[in-house]
Amino acid sequence: MDNEQATFWLSQFIGKNLRIHASDGRVFGGQMKCTDKDRNIILALAHEYRAPSAETIRKAVEESGNPSAPVSWNSRYVGLIVVPGEHITKIEFEESTLPGQKSSVTL
């Protein structure tokens, strides 16, 4: 898909809540505001999520004795952000099927 086709395809998600996975492992969640010819995406009301470090996971496993101990991701509010298109590895959007019910769809 060339840049023009990708931009047109992405524009259908304006106003939708997206989760964007970046090449450095971060995930950004927010409302898509716009895109451009380089597939950069602007998100509003965005949060950044980072996977826990290996050390944090190791400590959680040791403390609980459970090899599949749940560990929370680190998050922070970042507001209005631009995610460069060249660093986007996956896009997910939330699709509401019934009032109050959300499902995630990977694009």
Biopython code that builds the backbone (N, CA, C, O; Angstrom):
import numpy as np
from Bio.PDB.StructureBuilder import StructureBuilder

atoms = [
    (1, "MET", "N", (0.863, -1.170, 0.000)),
    (1, "MET", "CA", (0.000, 0.000, 0.000)),
    (1, "MET", "C", (0.911, 1.234, 0.000)),
    (1, "MET", "O", (1.792, 1.353, 0.851)),
    (2, "ASP", "N", (0.700, 2.153, -0.954)),
    (2, "ASP", "CA", (1.521, 3.353, -0.985)),
    (2, "ASP", "C", (1.013, 4.381, 0.035)),
    (2, "ASP", "O", (-0.035, 4.182, 0.650)),
    (3, "ASN", "N", (1.757, 5.473, 0.212)),
    (3, "ASN", "CA", (1.412, 6.468, 1.237)),
    (3, "ASN", "C", (0.034, 7.076, 1.029)),
    (3, "ASN", "O", (-0.691, 7.300, 1.998)),
    (4, "GLU", "N", (-0.340, 7.347, -0.213)),
    (4, "GLU", "CA", (-1.647, 7.956, -0.484)),
    (4, "GLU", "C", (-2.785, 7.015, -0.094)),
    (4, "GLU", "O", (-3.761, 7.445, 0.521)),
    (5, "GLN", "N", (-2.670, 5.752, -0.442)),
    (5, "GLN", "CA", (-3.691, 4.762, -0.081)),
    (5, "GLN", "C", (-3.750, 4.576, 1.434)),
    (5, "GLN", "O", (-4.832, 4.473, 2.012)),
    (6, "ALA", "N", (-2.585, 4.533, 2.069)),
    (6, "ALA", "CA", (-2.535, 4.360, 3.526)),
    (6, "ALA", "C", (-3.184, 5.543, 4.233)),
    (6, "ALA", "O", (-3.930, 5.361, 5.195)),
    (7, "THR", "N", (-2.904, 6.753, 3.761)),
    (7, "THR", "CA", (-3.493, 7.951, 4.361)),
    (7, "THR", "C", (-5.007, 7.925, 4.233)),
    (7, "THR", "O", (-5.716, 8.220, 5.195)),
    (8, "PHE", "N", (-5.510, 7.573, 3.052)),
    (8, "PHE", "CA", (-6.954, 7.490, 2.840)),
    (8, "PHE", "C", (-7.567, 6.441, 3.759)),
    (8, "PHE", "O", (-8.605, 6.686, 4.373)),
    (9, "TRP", "N", (-6.930, 5.270, 3.859)),
    (9, "TRP", "CA", (-7.435, 4.187, 4.699)),
    (9, "TRP", "C", (-7.449, 4.612, 6.163)),
    (9, "TRP", "O", (-8.427, 4.362, 6.867)),
    (10, "LEU", "N", (-6.373, 5.253, 6.634)),
    (10, "LEU", "CA", (-6.294, 5.680, 8.031)),
    (10, "LEU", "C", (-7.321, 6.762, 8.368)),
    (10, "LEU", "O", (-7.792, 6.833, 9.503)),
    (11, "SER", "N", (-7.669, 7.600, 7.396)),
    (11, "SER", "CA", (-8.585, 8.714, 7.665)),
    (11, "SER", "C", (-9.968, 8.243, 8.121)),
    (11, "SER", "O", (-10.699, 9.019, 8.737)),
    (12, "GLN", "N", (-10.342, 7.009, 7.838)),
    (12, "GLN", "CA", (-11.652, 6.498, 8.282)),
    (12, "GLN", "C", (-11.721, 6.325, 9.800)),
    (12, "GLN", "O", (-12.809, 6.161, 10.351)),
    (13, "PHE", "N", (-10.569, 6.361, 10.482)),
    (13, "PHE", "CA", (-10.533, 6.160, 11.926)),
    (13, "PHE", "C", (-10.451, 7.468, 12.711)),
    (13, "PHE", "O", (-10.266, 7.448, 13.928)),
    (14, "ILE", "N", (-10.586, 8.601, 12.025)),
    (14, "ILE", "CA", (-10.570, 9.890, 12.714)),
    (14, "ILE", "C", (-11.751, 9.942, 13.686)),
    (14, "ILE", "O", (-12.889, 9.642, 13.322)),
    (15, "GLY", "N", (-11.454, 10.330, 14.929)),
    (15, "GLY", "CA", (-12.470, 10.403, 15.973)),
    (15, "GLY", "C", (-12.624, 9.107, 16.759)),
    (15, "GLY", "O", (-13.334, 9.073, 17.763)),
    (16, "LYS", "N", (-11.970, 8.049, 16.315)),
    (16, "LYS", "CA", (-12.053, 6.748, 17.002)),
    (16, "LYS", "C", (-10.918, 6.622, 18.017)),
    (16, "LYS", "O", (-9.871, 7.254, 17.880)),
    (17, "ASN", "N", (-11.144, 5.792, 19.039)),
    (17, "ASN", "CA", (-10.098, 5.511, 20.025)),
    (17, "ASN", "C", (-9.189, 4.418, 19.489)),
    (17, "ASN", "O", (-9.642, 3.334, 19.119)),
    (18, "LEU", "N", (-7.891, 4.725, 19.454)),
    (18, "LEU", "CA", (-6.901, 3.806, 18.920)),
    (18, "LEU", "C", (-5.858, 3.455, 19.965)),
    (18, "LEU", "O", (-5.626, 4.206, 20.913)),
    (19, "ARG", "N", (-5.239, 2.308, 19.777)),
    (19, "ARG", "CA", (-4.012, 1.942, 20.485)),
    (19, "ARG", "C", (-2.961, 1.755, 19.404)),
    (19, "ARG", "O", (-3.136, 0.956, 18.484)),
    (20, "ILE", "N", (-1.874, 2.495, 19.522)),
    (20, "ILE", "CA", (-0.814, 2.436, 18.524)),
    (20, "ILE", "C", (0.436, 1.865, 19.176)),
    (20, "ILE", "O", (0.907, 2.373, 20.193)),
    (21, "HIS", "N", (0.968, 0.804, 18.581)),
    (21, "HIS", "CA", (2.189, 0.171, 19.072)),
    (21, "HIS", "C", (3.366, 0.753, 18.303)),
    (21, "HIS", "O", (3.353, 0.794, 17.073)),
    (22, "ALA", "N", (4.382, 1.203, 19.029)),
    (22, "ALA", "CA", (5.563, 1.807, 18.415)),
    (22, "ALA", "C", (6.716, 0.812, 18.369)),
    (22, "ALA", "O", (6.729, -0.175, 19.105)),
    (23, "SER", "N", (7.674, 1.083, 17.502)),
    (23, "SER", "CA", (8.805, 0.178, 17.300)),
    (23, "SER", "C", (9.686, 0.046, 18.538)),
    (23, "SER", "O", (10.438, -0.924, 18.644)),
    (24, "ASP", "N", (9.619, 0.980, 19.471)),
    (24, "ASP", "CA", (10.427, 0.892, 20.696)),
    (24, "ASP", "C", (9.699, 0.173, 21.832)),
    (24, "ASP", "O", (10.191, 0.143, 22.960)),
    (25, "GLY", "N", (8.534, -0.406, 21.544)),
    (25, "GLY", "CA", (7.803, -1.186, 22.536)),
    (25, "GLY", "C", (6.728, -0.421, 23.290)),
    (25, "GLY", "O", (5.930, -1.029, 24.003)),
    (26, "ARG", "N", (6.690, 0.894, 23.149)),
    (26, "ARG", "CA", (5.643, 1.671, 23.817)),
    (26, "ARG", "C", (4.315, 1.497, 23.092)),
    (26, "ARG", "O", (4.272, 1.167, 21.907)),
    (27, "VAL", "N", (3.233, 1.728, 23.832)),
    (27, "VAL", "CA", (1.888, 1.700, 23.271)),
    (27, "VAL", "C", (1.226, 3.015, 23.650)),
    (27, "VAL", "O", (1.296, 3.442, 24.802)),
    (28, "PHE", "N", (0.581, 3.658, 22.674)),
    (28, "PHE", "CA", (-0.122, 4.910, 22.921)),
    (28, "PHE", "C", (-1.608, 4.679, 22.685)),
    (28, "PHE", "O", (-1.997, 4.093, 21.675)),
    (29, "GLY", "N", (-2.432, 5.137, 23.610)),
    (29, "GLY", "CA", (-3.878, 5.028, 23.463)),
    (29, "GLY", "C", (-4.491, 6.403, 23.503)),
    (29, "GLY", "O", (-4.173, 7.196, 24.389)),
    (30, "GLY", "N", (-5.369, 6.707, 22.558)),
    (30, "GLY", "CA", (-6.027, 8.011, 22.530)),
    (30, "GLY", "C", (-6.965, 8.112, 21.342)),
    (30, "GLY", "O", (-7.160, 7.156, 20.591)),
    (31, "GLN", "N", (-7.543, 9.300, 21.192)),
    (31, "GLN", "CA", (-8.499, 9.542, 20.117)),
    (31, "GLN", "C", (-7.759, 10.096, 18.899)),
    (31, "GLN", "O", (-7.065, 11.108, 18.996)),
    (32, "MET", "N", (-7.911, 9.428, 17.756)),
    (32, "MET", "CA", (-7.238, 9.875, 16.540)),
    (32, "MET", "C", (-7.835, 11.179, 16.059)),
    (32, "MET", "O", (-9.052, 11.314, 15.935)),
    (33, "LYS", "N", (-6.961, 12.145, 15.788)),
    (33, "LYS", "CA", (-7.400, 13.449, 15.287)),
    (33, "LYS", "C", (-7.113, 13.624, 13.810)),
    (33, "LYS", "O", (-7.947, 14.154, 13.076)),
    (34, "CYS", "N", (-5.937, 13.184, 13.359)),
    (34, "CYS", "CA", (-5.635, 13.297, 11.932)),
    (34, "CYS", "C", (-4.418, 12.462, 11.569)),
    (34, "CYS", "O", (-3.719, 11.932, 12.433)),
    (35, "THR", "N", (-4.185, 12.361, 10.264)),
    (35, "THR", "CA", (-3.014, 11.696, 9.719)),
    (35, "THR", "C", (-2.528, 12.528, 8.538)),
    (35, "THR", "O", (-3.207, 13.467, 8.123)),
    (36, "ASP", "N", (-1.367, 12.194, 7.995)),
    (36, "ASP", "CA", (-0.843, 12.927, 6.843)),
    (36, "ASP", "C", (-0.264, 11.953, 5.831)),
    (36, "ASP", "O", (-0.377, 10.736, 5.979)),
    (37, "LYS", "N", (0.362, 12.513, 4.794)),
    (37, "LYS", "CA", (0.874, 11.670, 3.708)),
    (37, "LYS", "C", (1.986, 10.726, 4.150)),
    (37, "LYS", "O", (2.257, 9.735, 3.472)),
    (38, "ASP", "N", (2.632, 11.016, 5.272)),
    (38, "ASP", "CA", (3.703, 10.157, 5.788)),
    (38, "ASP", "C", (3.197, 9.159, 6.818)),
    (38, "ASP", "O", (3.997, 8.484, 7.467)),
    (39, "ARG", "N", (1.885, 9.056, 6.978)),
    (39, "ARG", "CA", (1.220, 8.133, 7.898)),
    (39, "ARG", "C", (1.491, 8.453, 9.370)),
    (39, "ARG", "O", (1.317, 7.596, 10.237)),
    (40, "ASN", "N", (1.921, 9.698, 9.650)),
    (40, "ASN", "CA", (2.012, 10.131, 11.045)),
    (40, "ASN", "C", (0.594, 10.220, 11.572)),
    (40, "ASN", "O", (-0.325, 10.559, 10.826)),
    (41, "ILE", "N", (0.405, 9.921, 12.848)),
    (41, "ILE", "CA", (-0.929, 9.969, 13.443)),
    (41, "ILE", "C", (-0.896, 10.863, 14.665)),
    (41, "ILE", "O", (-0.005, 10.745, 15.507)),
    (42, "ILE", "N", (-1.874, 11.761, 14.764)),
    (42, "ILE", "CA", (-2.019, 12.619, 15.941)),
    (42, "ILE", "C", (-3.130, 12.047, 16.804)),
    (42, "ILE", "O", (-4.243, 11.806, 16.336)),
    (43, "LEU", "N", (-2.802, 11.834, 18.085)),
    (43, "LEU", "CA", (-3.770, 11.354, 19.070)),
    (43, "LEU", "C", (-4.012, 12.432, 20.110)),
    (43, "LEU", "O", (-3.075, 13.099, 20.549)),
    (44, "ALA", "N", (-5.269, 12.607, 20.508)),
    (44, "ALA", "CA", (-5.635, 13.524, 21.589)),
    (44, "ALA", "C", (-6.017, 12.698, 22.819)),
    (44, "ALA", "O", (-6.383, 11.528, 22.703)),
    (45, "LEU", "N", (-5.929, 13.314, 23.982)),
    (45, "LEU", "CA", (-6.284, 12.661, 25.242)),
    (45, "LEU", "C", (-5.525, 11.343, 25.383)),
    (45, "LEU", "O", (-6.079, 10.335, 25.824)),
    (46, "ALA", "N", (-4.256, 11.369, 25.004)),
    (46, "ALA", "CA", (-3.467, 10.146, 24.895)),
    (46, "ALA", "C", (-2.749, 9.764, 26.188)),
    (46, "ALA", "O", (-2.378, 10.613, 26.999)),
    (47, "HIS", "N", (-2.571, 8.460, 26.346)),
    (47, "HIS", "CA", (-1.771, 7.880, 27.424)),
    (47, "HIS", "C", (-0.656, 7.056, 26.787)),
    (47, "HIS", "O", (-0.837, 6.452, 25.730)),
    (48, "GLU", "N", (0.490, 7.044, 27.445)),
    (48, "GLU", "CA", (1.615, 6.232, 27.013)),
    (48, "GLU", "C", (1.734, 5.054, 27.975)),
    (48, "GLU", "O", (1.629, 5.227, 29.189)),
    (49, "TYR", "N", (1.949, 3.870, 27.438)),
    (49, "TYR", "CA", (2.098, 2.667, 28.252)),
    (49, "TYR", "C", (3.442, 2.025, 27.926)),
    (49, "TYR", "O", (3.813, 1.883, 26.761)),
    (50, "ARG", "N", (4.166, 1.638, 28.983)),
    (50, "ARG", "CA", (5.451, 0.952, 28.818)),
    (50, "ARG", "C", (5.402, -0.380, 29.555)),
    (50, "ARG", "O", (4.880, -0.479, 30.665)),
    (51, "ALA", "N", (5.951, -1.386, 28.920)),
    (51, "ALA", "CA", (6.003, -2.711, 29.542)),
    (51, "ALA", "C", (6.921, -2.652, 30.761)),
    (51, "ALA", "O", (7.889, -1.892, 30.773)),
    (52, "PRO", "N", (6.625, -3.439, 31.769)),
    (52, "PRO", "CA", (7.497, -3.456, 32.951)),
    (52, "PRO", "C", (8.871, -4.019, 32.589)),
    (52, "PRO", "O", (9.007, -4.834, 31.675)),
    (53, "SER", "N", (9.880, -3.567, 33.325)),
    (53, "SER", "CA", (11.241, -4.042, 33.075)),
    (53, "SER", "C", (11.372, -5.513, 33.483)),
    (53, "SER", "O", (10.557, -6.040, 34.240)),
    (54, "ALA", "N", (12.402, -6.147, 32.969)),
    (54, "ALA", "CA", (12.660, -7.549, 33.314)),
    (54, "ALA", "C", (12.880, -7.694, 34.814)),
    (54, "ALA", "O", (12.472, -8.692, 35.408)),
    (55, "GLU", "N", (13.524, -6.704, 35.429)),
    (55, "GLU", "CA", (13.775, -6.733, 36.873)),
    (55, "GLU", "C", (12.460, -6.682, 37.664)),
    (55, "GLU", "O", (12.299, -7.402, 38.650)),
    (56, "THR", "N", (11.529, -5.838, 37.234)),
    (56, "THR", "CA", (10.220, -5.735, 37.896)),
    (56, "THR", "C", (9.462, -7.057, 37.789)),
    (56, "THR", "O", (8.851, -7.508, 38.758)),
    (57, "ILE", "N", (9.504, -7.666, 36.625)),
    (57, "ILE", "CA", (8.826, -8.955, 36.425)),
    (57, "ILE", "C", (9.461, -10.024, 37.309)),
    (57, "ILE", "O", (8.758, -10.807, 37.948)),
    (58, "ARG", "N", (10.790, -10.055, 37.344)),
    (58, "ARG", "CA", (11.504, -11.036, 38.162)),
    (58, "ARG", "C", (11.128, -10.903, 39.636)),
    (58, "ARG", "O", (10.884, -11.903, 40.312)),
    (59, "LYS", "N", (11.082, -9.661, 40.134)),
    (59, "LYS", "CA", (10.719, -9.422, 41.539)),
    (59, "LYS", "C", (9.294, -9.885, 41.826)),
    (59, "LYS", "O", (9.038, -10.502, 42.860)),
    (60, "ALA", "N", (8.365, -9.592, 40.914)),
    (60, "ALA", "CA", (6.970, -9.997, 41.104)),
    (60, "ALA", "C", (6.840, -11.515, 41.165)),
    (60, "ALA", "O", (6.072, -12.047, 41.966)),
    (61, "VAL", "N", (7.590, -12.204, 40.321)),
    (61, "VAL", "CA", (7.550, -13.674, 40.306)),
    (61, "VAL", "C", (8.141, -14.224, 41.601)),
    (61, "VAL", "O", (7.593, -15.152, 42.198)),
    (62, "GLU", "N", (9.266, -13.644, 42.033)),
    (62, "GLU", "CA", (9.894, -14.107, 43.275)),
    (62, "GLU", "C", (8.993, -13.882, 44.484)),
    (62, "GLU", "O", (8.868, -14.757, 45.341)),
    (63, "GLU", "N", (8.365, -12.707, 44.554)),
    (63, "GLU", "CA", (7.516, -12.366, 45.703)),
    (63, "GLU", "C", (6.261, -13.218, 45.761)),
    (63, "GLU", "O", (5.813, -13.594, 46.845)),
    (64, "SER", "N", (5.691, -13.527, 44.605)),
    (64, "SER", "CA", (4.440, -14.272, 44.590)),
    (64, "SER", "C", (4.658, -15.784, 44.516)),
    (64, "SER", "O", (3.791, -16.561, 44.915)),
    (65, "GLY", "N", (5.808, -16.192, 44.008)),
    (65, "GLY", "CA", (6.053, -17.615, 43.798)),
    (65, "GLY", "C", (5.291, -18.165, 42.608)),
    (65, "GLY", "O", (5.294, -19.374, 42.375)),
    (66, "ASN", "N", (4.642, -17.296, 41.854)),
    (66, "ASN", "CA", (3.827, -17.671, 40.702)),
    (66, "ASN", "C", (4.544, -17.230, 39.422)),
    (66, "ASN", "O", (4.743, -16.030, 39.232)),
    (67, "PRO", "N", (4.938, -18.152, 38.541)),
    (67, "PRO", "CA", (5.659, -17.765, 37.322)),
    (67, "PRO", "C", (4.819, -16.927, 36.348)),
    (67, "PRO", "O", (5.359, -16.313, 35.428)),
    (68, "SER", "N", (3.514, -16.905, 36.551)),
    (68, "SER", "CA", (2.673, -16.064, 35.687)),
    (68, "SER", "C", (2.022, -14.945, 36.510)),
    (68, "SER", "O", (0.861, -14.598, 36.294)),
    (69, "ALA", "N", (2.778, -14.396, 37.442)),
    (69, "ALA", "CA", (2.276, -13.311, 38.296)),
    (69, "ALA", "C", (1.936, -12.079, 37.440)),
    (69, "ALA", "O", (2.721, -11.697, 36.572)),
    (70, "PRO", "N", (0.786, -11.464, 37.675)),
    (70, "PRO", "CA", (0.432, -10.267, 36.906)),
    (70, "PRO", "C", (1.306, -9.084, 37.310)),
    (70, "PRO", "O", (1.571, -8.869, 38.493)),
    (71, "VAL", "N", (1.749, -8.322, 36.317)),
    (71, "VAL", "CA", (2.567, -7.133, 36.543)),
    (71, "VAL", "C", (1.960, -6.008, 35.717)),
    (71, "VAL", "O", (1.719, -6.174, 34.521)),
    (72, "SER", "N", (1.713, -4.871, 36.345)),
    (72, "SER", "CA", (1.092, -3.736, 35.652)),
    (72, "SER", "C", (2.086, -3.025, 34.740)),
    (72, "SER", "O", (3.278, -2.942, 35.035)),
    (73, "TRP", "N", (1.574, -2.522, 33.643)),
    (73, "TRP", "CA", (2.375, -1.680, 32.767)),
    (73, "TRP", "C", (2.455, -0.296, 33.388)),
    (73, "TRP", "O", (1.542, 0.122, 34.100)),
    (74, "ASN", "N", (3.538, 0.412, 33.125)),
    (74, "ASN", "CA", (3.678, 1.796, 33.563)),
    (74, "ASN", "C", (2.905, 2.674, 32.594)),
    (74, "ASN", "O", (2.956, 2.451, 31.384)),
    (75, "SER", "N", (2.191, 3.667, 33.106)),
    (75, "SER", "CA", (1.440, 4.546, 32.209)),
    (75, "SER", "C", (1.550, 5.993, 32.676)),
    (75, "SER", "O", (1.793, 6.281, 33.848)),
    (76, "ARG", "N", (1.361, 6.887, 31.714)),
    (76, "ARG", "CA", (1.311, 8.314, 32.034)),
    (76, "ARG", "C", (0.472, 9.011, 30.977)),
    (76, "ARG", "O", (0.395, 8.577, 29.827)),
    (77, "TYR", "N", (-0.157, 10.106, 31.399)),
    (77, "TYR", "CA", (-0.959, 10.914, 30.484)),
    (77, "TYR", "C", (-0.021, 11.815, 29.698)),
    (77, "TYR", "O", (0.802, 12.517, 30.287)),
    (78, "VAL", "N", (-0.134, 11.804, 28.372)),
    (78, "VAL", "CA", (0.734, 12.645, 27.546)),
    (78, "VAL", "C", (-0.042, 13.684, 26.734)),
    (78, "VAL", "O", (0.575, 14.548, 26.110)),
    (79, "GLY", "N", (-1.367, 13.625, 26.725)),
    (79, "GLY", "CA", (-2.173, 14.647, 26.055)),
    (79, "GLY", "C", (-2.212, 14.484, 24.548)),
    (79, "GLY", "O", (-2.605, 13.435, 24.037)),
    (80, "LEU", "N", (-1.796, 15.540, 23.830)),
    (80, "LEU", "CA", (-1.825, 15.558, 22.369)),
    (80, "LEU", "C", (-0.446, 15.167, 21.850)),
    (80, "LEU", "O", (0.544, 15.826, 22.167)),
    (81, "ILE", "N", (-0.372, 14.096, 21.053)),
    (81, "ILE", "CA", (0.930, 13.616, 20.581)),
    (81, "ILE", "C", (0.896, 13.281, 19.097)),
    (81, "ILE", "O", (-0.162, 13.033, 18.519)),
    (82, "VAL", "N", (2.077, 13.281, 18.501)),
    (82, "VAL", "CA", (2.259, 12.815, 17.126)),
    (82, "VAL", "C", (3.070, 11.526, 17.192)),
    (82, "VAL", "O", (4.158, 11.499, 17.766)),
    (83, "VAL", "N", (2.542, 10.470, 16.609)),
    (83, "VAL", "CA", (3.284, 9.207, 16.513)),
    (83, "VAL", "C", (3.784, 9.116, 15.072)),
    (83, "VAL", "O", (2.983, 9.026, 14.142)),
    (84, "PRO", "N", (5.114, 9.139, 14.883)),
    (84, "PRO", "CA", (5.655, 9.077, 13.516)),
    (84, "PRO", "C", (5.278, 7.777, 12.819)),
    (84, "PRO", "O", (5.429, 6.693, 13.383)),
    (85, "GLY", "N", (4.786, 7.894, 11.587)),
    (85, "GLY", "CA", (4.354, 6.728, 10.828)),
    (85, "GLY", "C", (5.419, 5.666, 10.679)),
    (85, "GLY", "O", (5.107, 4.475, 10.664)),
    (86, "GLU", "N", (6.676, 6.074, 10.567)),
    (86, "GLU", "CA", (7.761, 5.105, 10.376)),
    (86, "GLU", "C", (7.994, 4.234, 11.608)),
    (86, "GLU", "O", (8.639, 3.189, 11.512)),
    (87, "HIS", "N", (7.472, 4.654, 12.769)),
    (87, "HIS", "CA", (7.661, 3.894, 14.006)),
    (87, "HIS", "C", (6.433, 3.102, 14.430)),
    (87, "HIS", "O", (6.459, 2.427, 15.459)),
    (88, "ILE", "N", (5.358, 3.175, 13.653)),
    (88, "ILE", "CA", (4.132, 2.456, 13.994)),
    (88, "ILE", "C", (4.250, 1.008, 13.529)),
    (88, "ILE", "O", (4.504, 0.740, 12.355)),
    (89, "THR", "N", (4.062, 0.067, 14.476)),
    (89, "THR", "CA", (4.150, -1.353, 14.122)),
    (89, "THR", "C", (2.775, -2.025, 14.092)),
    (89, "THR", "O", (2.583, -3.007, 13.376)),
    (90, "LYS", "N", (1.830, -1.508, 14.858)),
    (90, "LYS", "CA", (0.484, -2.091, 14.900)),
    (90, "LYS", "C", (-0.491, -1.023, 15.365)),
    (90, "LYS", "O", (-0.158, -0.181, 16.199)),
    (91, "ILE", "N", (-1.704, -1.069, 14.813)),
    (91, "ILE", "CA", (-2.773, -0.152, 15.212)),
    (91, "ILE", "C", (-3.977, -0.989, 15.603)),
    (91, "ILE", "O", (-4.357, -1.912, 14.883)),
    (92, "GLU", "N", (-4.584, -0.666, 16.755)),
    (92, "GLU", "CA", (-5.817, -1.312, 17.195)),
    (92, "GLU", "C", (-6.839, -0.216, 17.456)),
    (92, "GLU", "O", (-6.483, 0.881, 17.886)),
    (93, "PHE", "N", (-8.098, -0.507, 17.200)),
    (93, "PHE", "CA", (-9.127, 0.461, 17.580)),
    (93, "PHE", "C", (-10.209, -0.238, 18.379)),
    (93, "PHE", "O", (-10.452, -1.437, 18.242)),
    (94, "GLU", "N", (-10.860, 0.576, 19.233)),
    (94, "GLU", "CA", (-11.940, 0.039, 20.047)),
    (94, "GLU", "C", (-13.241, 0.247, 19.314)),
    (94, "GLU", "O", (-13.578, 1.356, 18.898)),
    (95, "GLU", "N", (-13.965, -0.847, 19.167)),
    (95, "GLU", "CA", (-15.239, -0.817, 18.468)),
    (95, "GLU", "C", (-16.334, -1.152, 19.455)),
    (95, "GLU", "O", (-16.310, -2.220, 20.067)),
    (96, "SER", "N", (-17.291, -0.262, 19.619)),
    (96, "SER", "CA", (-18.386, -0.510, 20.547)),
    (96, "SER", "C", (-19.492, -1.246, 19.810)),
    (96, "SER", "O", (-20.018, -0.757, 18.810)),
    (97, "THR", "N", (-19.844, -2.433, 20.313)),
    (97, "THR", "CA", (-20.888, -3.224, 19.666)),
    (97, "THR", "C", (-22.248, -2.990, 20.313)),
    (97, "THR", "O", (-23.268, -2.982, 19.625)),
    (98, "LEU", "N", (-22.270, -2.804, 21.606)),
    (98, "LEU", "CA", (-23.480, -2.489, 22.347)),
    (98, "LEU", "C", (-23.147, -1.386, 23.329)),
    (98, "LEU", "O", (-21.985, -1.251, 23.713)),
    (99, "PRO", "N", (-24.125, -0.584, 23.756)),
    (99, "PRO", "CA", (-23.820, 0.462, 24.729)),
    (99, "PRO", "C", (-23.107, -0.116, 25.950)),
    (99, "PRO", "O", (-23.581, -1.072, 26.565)),
    (100, "GLY", "N", (-21.972, 0.471, 26.289)),
    (100, "GLY", "CA", (-21.226, 0.042, 27.450)),
    (100, "GLY", "C", (-20.327, -1.170, 27.216)),
    (100, "GLY", "O", (-19.612, -1.588, 28.127)),
    (101, "GLN", "N", (-20.352, -1.742, 26.006)),
    (101, "GLN", "CA", (-19.529, -2.912, 25.716)),
    (101, "GLN", "C", (-18.511, -2.538, 24.642)),
    (101, "GLN", "O", (-18.875, -2.004, 23.594)),
    (102, "LYS", "N", (-17.234, -2.820, 24.907)),
    (102, "LYS", "CA", (-16.188, -2.509, 23.953)),
    (102, "LYS", "C", (-15.457, -3.767, 23.537)),
    (102, "LYS", "O", (-15.315, -4.701, 24.326)),
    (103, "SER", "N", (-15.001, -3.791, 22.317)),
    (103, "SER", "CA", (-14.161, -4.885, 21.864)),
    (103, "SER", "C", (-12.994, -4.277, 21.111)),
    (103, "SER", "O", (-13.121, -3.188, 20.551)),
    (104, "SER", "N", (-11.874, -4.953, 21.087)),
    (104, "SER", "CA", (-10.683, -4.462, 20.424)),
    (104, "SER", "C", (-10.500, -5.183, 19.106)),
    (104, "SER", "O", (-10.668, -6.399, 19.022)),
    (105, "VAL", "N", (-10.152, -4.422, 18.071)),
    (105, "VAL", "CA", (-9.919, -4.989, 16.754)),
    (105, "VAL", "C", (-8.534, -4.547, 16.296)),
    (105, "VAL", "O", (-8.209, -3.361, 16.342)),
    (106, "THR", "N", (-7.723, -5.500, 15.855)),
    (106, "THR", "CA", (-6.389, -5.188, 15.358)),
    (106, "THR", "C", (-6.457, -4.919, 13.870)),
    (106, "THR", "O", (-7.079, -5.664, 13.113)),
    (107, "LEU", "N", (-5.802, -3.835, 13.461)),
    (107, "LEU", "CA", (-5.809, -3.465, 12.040)),
    (107, "LEU", "C", (-4.575, -4.006, 11.358)),
    (107, "LEU", "O", (-4.394, -3.803, 10.158)),
]
sb = StructureBuilder()
sb.init_structure("model")
sb.init_model(0)
sb.init_chain("A")
sb.init_seg("    ")
for serial, (resi, resn, name, xyz) in enumerate(atoms, 1):
    if name == "N":
        sb.init_residue(resn, " ", resi, " ")
    sb.init_atom(name, np.array(xyz, "f"), 0.0, 1.0, " ", f" {name:<3s}", serial, name[0])
structure = sb.get_structure()
